[in-house]
Amino acid sequence: MSTDLNISFTELLAWNDETARNWKSHLEANPALLDVACDIGNTGSVHGFVRHIWGVELRWAKRFADGDLKELPNGPVESLFAMHEEASELYRQAIAGPAEAWAEPYVLNADWIPEDKRRLSRRKIVAHALLHSQRHYAQLATLARVAGFPTQFRGDLILSSSLT
């Protein structure tokens, strides 16, 4: 049996998109959930937490594409979700783009990253962004359940239709 089995970015992106769409639907069906207190990342509320999740996706997608990041919206779920959609489209374009672009390193000049860790592969950027969202979706599921807004879906990869 080959040990060179992989999960592609296309599959991870599909899982992330499926999960984001489920959360968007759940938040629209349960708008009071957005007001639930949340101390994760000093976001203050589920609204702020969702803004963080989708905003980070867009921030990393823009970094990957060497694009400018404007101010993140703070509006209703639809405007927050637009960040996820824009990020997903940028990742799709990158995945379909030339392989040489993936070889170019990215240098992240941020105080919160140790100097010796600031040179990143673009592959690591995309993996980080997509797995960052999934990690937070698990936290969001717990917040929603405890606050009385249990979801009717599960975000686990094993239950996703994005990977066979």
C-alpha positions as CSV (number, residue, x, y, z in Angstrom):
1,M,0.0,0.0,0.0
2,S,1.3,3.4,-0.9
3,T,2.1,5.8,1.9
4,D,1.7,8.7,-0.5
5,L,-2.0,9.3,0.1
6,N,-3.0,12.9,0.4
7,I,-5.9,15.1,1.1
8,S,-5.9,17.9,-1.5
9,F,-6.5,21.6,-0.9
10,T,-9.5,21.2,-3.2
11,E,-11.0,18.7,-0.8
12,L,-10.1,20.7,2.3
13,L,-11.6,23.8,0.7
14,A,-14.8,21.9,-0.1
15,W,-15.1,20.7,3.5
16,N,-14.5,24.2,4.8
17,D,-17.1,25.7,2.4
18,E,-19.6,23.0,3.3
19,T,-19.1,23.7,7.0
20,A,-19.2,27.5,6.6
21,R,-22.5,27.2,4.6
22,N,-24.0,25.1,7.4
23,W,-23.0,27.7,10.0
24,K,-24.4,30.5,7.9
25,S,-27.7,28.7,7.6
26,H,-27.7,28.0,11.4
27,L,-26.9,31.6,12.3
28,E,-29.6,32.9,10.0
29,A,-32.2,30.5,11.5
30,N,-31.1,31.4,15.0
31,P,-30.1,35.1,15.0
32,A,-30.1,35.3,18.9
33,L,-27.1,33.0,18.8
34,L,-25.0,35.9,17.4
35,D,-25.5,37.8,20.7
36,V,-24.2,34.9,22.9
37,A,-21.1,35.9,24.9
38,C,-17.8,34.4,23.6
39,D,-14.4,34.9,25.2
40,I,-12.4,33.1,22.4
41,G,-9.9,35.6,21.0
42,N,-11.5,38.5,22.8
43,T,-14.3,38.5,20.2
44,G,-17.0,39.3,22.8
45,S,-19.8,37.5,21.1
46,V,-20.6,34.7,18.6
47,H,-21.0,37.5,16.0
48,G,-17.5,38.7,16.7
49,F,-16.2,35.1,16.7
50,V,-17.8,34.4,13.3
51,R,-16.3,37.6,12.0
52,H,-12.9,36.4,13.3
53,I,-13.3,33.0,11.6
54,W,-14.3,34.3,8.2
55,G,-12.1,37.4,8.5
56,V,-9.0,35.3,9.1
57,E,-9.8,33.2,6.0
58,L,-9.9,36.4,4.0
59,R,-6.8,37.9,5.6
60,W,-4.7,34.8,4.8
61,A,-6.2,34.5,1.3
62,K,-5.3,38.1,0.6
63,R,-1.8,37.4,2.0
64,F,-1.5,34.4,-0.3
65,A,-2.6,36.4,-3.3
66,D,-0.4,39.4,-2.3
67,G,-3.6,41.5,-2.3
68,D,-4.6,44.4,-0.2
69,L,-6.9,43.8,2.8
70,K,-9.5,46.5,3.4
71,E,-11.4,46.9,6.6
72,L,-13.3,43.8,7.6
73,P,-17.1,44.2,7.6
74,N,-18.9,44.1,10.9
75,G,-22.4,43.8,9.6
76,P,-25.0,41.1,9.4
77,V,-24.2,37.4,8.7
78,E,-24.5,37.9,4.9
79,S,-21.7,40.5,4.9
80,L,-19.6,38.4,7.2
81,F,-20.2,35.3,5.0
82,A,-19.1,37.4,1.9
83,M,-15.6,37.3,3.4
84,H,-15.6,33.5,3.4
85,E,-16.9,33.5,-0.2
86,E,-14.2,35.9,-1.3
87,A,-11.5,33.9,0.5
88,S,-12.7,30.6,-1.0
89,E,-12.6,32.1,-4.5
90,L,-9.0,33.4,-4.0
91,Y,-8.0,29.9,-2.8
92,R,-9.7,28.3,-5.8
93,Q,-7.8,30.6,-8.2
94,A,-4.6,29.8,-6.4
95,I,-5.2,26.0,-6.6
96,A,-6.0,26.3,-10.3
97,G,-3.0,28.6,-10.9
98,P,0.5,27.9,-11.9
99,A,2.5,25.5,-9.7
100,E,5.5,28.0,-9.6
101,A,3.4,30.4,-7.5
102,W,3.3,27.7,-4.7
103,A,7.1,27.6,-4.6
104,E,7.5,31.3,-3.8
105,P,7.9,31.8,-0.1
106,Y,5.9,34.3,1.9
107,V,7.6,36.4,4.6
108,L,5.2,37.4,7.4
109,N,6.5,40.4,9.2
110,A,4.3,40.1,12.4
111,D,5.4,40.6,16.0
112,W,3.5,37.6,17.1
113,I,5.6,35.2,14.9
114,P,9.1,34.5,16.1
115,E,11.7,35.8,13.6
116,D,12.9,32.4,12.6
117,K,9.4,31.3,11.7
118,R,8.4,34.2,9.5
119,R,9.4,32.6,6.2
120,L,6.4,30.5,5.3
121,S,5.5,28.3,2.3
122,R,2.3,29.3,0.6
123,R,1.2,25.7,1.2
124,K,1.5,26.2,4.9
125,I,-0.6,29.5,4.7
126,V,-3.5,27.8,3.0
127,A,-3.4,24.7,5.3
128,H,-3.3,27.0,8.3
129,A,-6.2,29.1,7.2
130,L,-8.5,26.2,6.4
131,L,-7.7,24.2,9.5
132,H,-7.9,27.4,11.6
133,S,-11.6,27.7,10.5
134,Q,-12.3,24.1,11.3
135,R,-10.8,24.3,14.7
136,H,-13.0,27.3,15.5
137,Y,-16.1,25.7,14.1
138,A,-15.7,23.0,16.7
139,Q,-15.5,25.6,19.4
140,L,-18.6,27.4,17.9
141,A,-20.5,24.1,18.0
142,T,-19.9,23.8,21.7
143,L,-20.9,27.5,22.3
144,A,-24.1,27.0,20.3
145,R,-25.1,23.8,22.1
146,V,-24.4,25.2,25.6
147,A,-26.4,28.3,24.8
148,G,-29.4,26.3,23.7
149,F,-28.9,26.5,19.9
150,P,-27.7,23.0,19.0
151,T,-26.9,22.4,15.3
152,Q,-28.5,19.8,13.2
153,F,-25.3,19.1,11.3
154,R,-21.9,17.8,12.3
155,G,-18.7,19.4,10.9
156,D,-16.5,16.4,11.3
157,L,-14.6,15.5,8.2
158,I,-15.8,11.9,8.4
159,L,-19.3,13.1,7.8
160,S,-18.5,15.5,5.1
161,S,-19.5,14.9,1.5
162,S,-16.3,16.7,0.3
163,L,-14.0,13.6,0.8
164,T,-14.6,10.0,-0.1
